[in-house]
């Protein structure tokens, strides 16, 4: 079913909207949640919470891209659950590994000034990503936004793991140089 028709179901408060959403985007949402949490039960809860959030937010919201909108919700919910689980230490799934790889490029905020810096950093990252080739950008986002394992990215793109790792390394290096040039790190 097309996204517009699924959104219409939400607007009509038709419970079939949840089923259609799960049918079309459930596997992608579950994959992301599992990559972050590495726990099947927590994964299912996060996906269910995502569908509840969609139910509560549509209407009044009308997502331009239902897939991207759902992914951002499941990602936020999964990361929140992971932070609660590991309040005193980082760990679990691809989450820690992904951020460990990016650690040299990105530093966190936590206060109002930090929030402003985080927004500026996000804009700088977007500018750097715009300069990557479509393939490198896809690999980068698969790894650091969807938190997919390198092996899965390589398989999906029909590349060797070595090629994916090289692409990620070059992209991180370009990102670091761009952020340094803009004075963001």
Beta strands, then each sheet from edge to edge (+ up, - down):
end
